[in-house]
Amino acid sequence: MKDSAKSVTPLAASSIPCTINGHEASLNVPPAKRLLHVLRDDLAMTGAKRSCEIGRCGACMVMVDGVPVNSCLTMAYQCSGKSITTIEGVSAQAGGIDPIQRAFLEEGGFQCGYCTPGMIISVKALLDHNPDPTSLEIEEALSGNICRCTGYGGIKRAVQKAIEWRKEAYESESIRD
């Protein structure tokens, strides 16, 4: 039997300019390579986790231009000219541990920790755009993240604590001005 399938040549690597965690970068990768693989395999940023690889669990969540996206579904070419923030960048922006991360630690918002980076990215994106969300808005923001361990009680408490701390920090800054 003769093979009628045509040979497909993969696209060659090209330079994709972007910003990763506040640093200008030029990714020399095939345009159709998934962002998750670029981050983990090429850049050794392992905070975004490889899990379902179909955009259902949120373990690979990163922010692209401030919007949470599943990096397992995002192609490298889609990041051209964009700003990417990973969990590693959340800590760097805070100059240490971000208050959201601290809240997750203090309120038991994690157990095994596998989903935690994606959860924190989703919460950060939410609070950056809406500093005082309702319970429904919090649930909606986290609906793309699955935790297999905690039962979500600690996660919800952590989000509430992060909101509280952000309000206190804002009020302290307002008093100083």
Secondary structure in CASP SS format (residue, H / E / C, confidence):
PFRMAT SS
TARGET T0000
AUTHOR 0000-0000-0000
METHOD secondary structure of the structure
MODEL  1
M C 1.00
K C 1.00
D C 1.00
S C 1.00
A C 1.00
K C 1.00
S C 1.00
V C 1.00
T C 1.00
P C 1.00
L C 1.00
A C 1.00
A C 1.00
S E 1.00
S E 1.00
I E 1.00
P E 1.00
C E 1.00
T E 1.00
I E 1.00
N C 1.00
G C 1.00
H E 1.00
E E 1.00
A E 1.00
S E 1.00
L E 1.00
N E 1.00
V E 1.00
P C 1.00
P C 1.00
A C 1.00
K C 1.00
R E 1.00
L H 1.00
L H 1.00
H H 1.00
V H 1.00
L H 1.00
R H 1.00
D H 1.00
D H 1.00
L C 1.00
A C 1.00
M C 1.00
T C 1.00
G C 1.00
A C 1.00
K C 1.00
R C 1.00
S C 1.00
C C 1.00
E C 1.00
I C 1.00
G C 1.00
R C 1.00
C C 1.00
G C 1.00
A C 1.00
C C 1.00
M E 1.00
V E 1.00
M E 1.00
V E 1.00
D C 1.00
G C 1.00
V E 1.00
P E 1.00
V E 1.00
N E 1.00
S C 1.00
C C 1.00
L C 1.00
T C 1.00
M E 1.00
A H 1.00
Y H 1.00
Q H 1.00
C H 1.00
S C 1.00
G C 1.00
K C 1.00
S E 1.00
I E 1.00
T E 1.00
T C 1.00
I H 1.00
E H 1.00
G H 1.00
V H 1.00
S H 1.00
A H 1.00
Q H 1.00
A H 1.00
G C 1.00
G C 1.00
I C 1.00
D C 1.00
P H 1.00
I H 1.00
Q H 1.00
R H 1.00
A H 1.00
F H 1.00
L H 1.00
E H 1.00
E C 1.00
G C 1.00
G C 1.00
F C 1.00
Q C 1.00
C C 1.00
G C 1.00
Y C 1.00
C C 1.00
T H 1.00
P H 1.00
G H 1.00
M H 1.00
I H 1.00
I H 1.00
S H 1.00
V H 1.00
K H 1.00
A H 1.00
L H 1.00
L H 1.00
D H 1.00
H H 1.00
N C 1.00
P C 1.00
D C 1.00
P C 1.00
T C 1.00
S H 1.00
L H 1.00
E H 1.00
I H 1.00
E H 1.00
E H 1.00
A H 1.00
L H 1.00
S C 1.00
G C 1.00
N C 1.00
I C 1.00
C C 1.00
R C 1.00
C C 1.00
T C 1.00
G C 1.00
Y C 1.00
G H 1.00
G H 1.00
I H 1.00
K H 1.00
R H 1.00
A H 1.00
V H 1.00
Q H 1.00
K H 1.00
A H 1.00
I H 1.00
E H 1.00
W H 1.00
R H 1.00
K H 1.00
E H 1.00
A H 1.00
Y H 1.00
E H 1.00
S H 1.00
E H 1.00
S H 1.00
I H 1.00
R H 1.00
D C 1.00
END
